Amino acid sequence: MVRRLGSSILDLCQLAAGQYDAYISPGNRLKITDVCQPYALVKEAGGIMEVIPSFKNEVFYGNFLYECLRDPGLLNDIRFKVIAAGNKELLEEIKKYI
């Protein structure tokens, strides 16, 4: 267990660098800007990251991309849960407990 420095982006970058084995953010608090770049870094480093969207406005669930194009302000309403790990086996093991 490592004490968090307070930045989800930094934590995910440390996962991509191999400094962390896994990262869990179970709350619906991460924005799209918090997950896009780290997602690419984790994937490129050979890790795996599950990004689970949750919506403040459930009306847009099925067609949220179209609605976001019409009203870019809706991106502020989309939050994510994130589970990331250095490999698929560890990710599946973590998912059993949360």
C-alpha positions as CSV (number, residue, x, y, z in Angstrom):
1,M,0.0,0.0,0.0
2,V,1.3,3.4,-1.0
3,R,0.1,6.8,0.3
4,R,-1.6,8.7,-2.5
5,L,-0.1,12.0,-3.5
6,G,-3.6,13.3,-4.3
7,S,-3.5,13.1,-8.1
8,S,-5.3,10.3,-10.0
9,I,-3.4,11.3,-13.2
10,L,-0.1,11.0,-11.4
11,D,-1.1,7.6,-9.8
12,L,-2.1,6.2,-13.3
13,C,1.2,7.5,-14.8
14,Q,3.1,5.7,-11.9
15,L,1.2,2.6,-12.8
16,A,2.2,2.9,-16.4
17,A,5.9,3.4,-15.3
18,G,5.7,0.2,-13.2
19,Q,5.9,2.0,-9.8
20,Y,2.4,0.8,-8.9
21,D,0.9,-2.6,-9.5
22,A,-2.7,-1.3,-9.6
23,Y,-4.9,1.7,-9.2
24,I,-8.6,1.8,-8.0
25,S,-10.9,4.8,-8.1
26,P,-14.3,3.4,-7.2
27,G,-16.0,6.7,-6.7
28,N,-17.7,8.5,-9.6
29,R,-15.4,11.5,-9.4
30,L,-12.9,11.4,-12.3
31,K,-13.6,13.5,-15.3
32,I,-12.8,12.7,-18.9
33,T,-9.7,14.9,-18.7
34,D,-8.5,12.7,-15.8
35,V,-8.6,9.5,-17.7
36,C,-7.9,10.1,-21.4
37,Q,-4.1,10.6,-21.4
38,P,-3.4,8.1,-18.6
39,Y,-5.5,5.5,-20.4
40,A,-3.2,5.8,-23.4
41,L,-0.1,5.6,-21.3
42,V,-1.2,2.6,-19.3
43,K,-2.3,0.8,-22.5
44,E,1.0,1.6,-24.3
45,A,3.0,0.3,-21.3
46,G,1.2,-3.0,-21.5
47,G,-1.2,-2.5,-18.6
48,I,-5.0,-2.7,-18.7
49,M,-7.5,-0.1,-17.6
50,E,-11.2,-0.3,-17.2
51,V,-13.0,3.0,-17.4
52,I,-16.6,2.8,-16.3
53,P,-18.8,5.9,-17.0
54,S,-21.5,7.1,-14.8
55,F,-23.8,9.9,-15.7
56,K,-25.4,12.6,-13.6
57,N,-28.0,12.8,-16.3
58,E,-29.2,9.3,-17.2
59,V,-31.3,10.6,-20.1
60,F,-28.1,10.9,-22.2
61,Y,-26.8,7.4,-21.4
62,G,-27.6,5.7,-24.8
63,N,-26.5,8.6,-27.1
64,F,-24.2,10.6,-24.9
65,L,-21.6,11.2,-27.7
66,Y,-24.1,12.8,-29.9
67,E,-25.5,14.9,-27.1
68,C,-22.0,16.0,-26.1
69,L,-21.3,17.1,-29.6
70,R,-24.5,19.2,-29.5
71,D,-23.7,20.6,-26.0
72,P,-20.0,20.3,-25.0
73,G,-20.9,21.4,-21.5
74,L,-22.3,17.9,-20.9
75,L,-18.8,16.6,-20.6
76,N,-18.7,18.1,-17.1
77,D,-21.6,15.8,-16.1
78,I,-19.8,12.6,-17.1
79,R,-17.8,11.0,-14.3
80,F,-15.8,7.8,-14.3
81,K,-14.8,4.9,-12.0
82,V,-11.4,3.5,-12.9
83,I,-9.7,0.2,-12.2
84,A,-6.2,-0.3,-13.7
85,A,-3.5,-2.9,-13.3
86,G,-0.2,-3.9,-14.8
87,N,-1.8,-7.1,-16.2
88,K,-5.2,-8.7,-16.9
89,E,-4.8,-11.3,-14.1
90,L,-4.3,-8.7,-11.4
91,L,-7.2,-6.6,-12.8
92,E,-9.6,-9.6,-12.6
93,E,-8.4,-10.4,-9.1
94,I,-9.1,-6.9,-7.9
95,K,-12.6,-6.9,-9.5
96,K,-13.5,-9.8,-7.3
97,Y,-13.2,-7.7,-4.2
98,I,-14.9,-4.5,-5.3
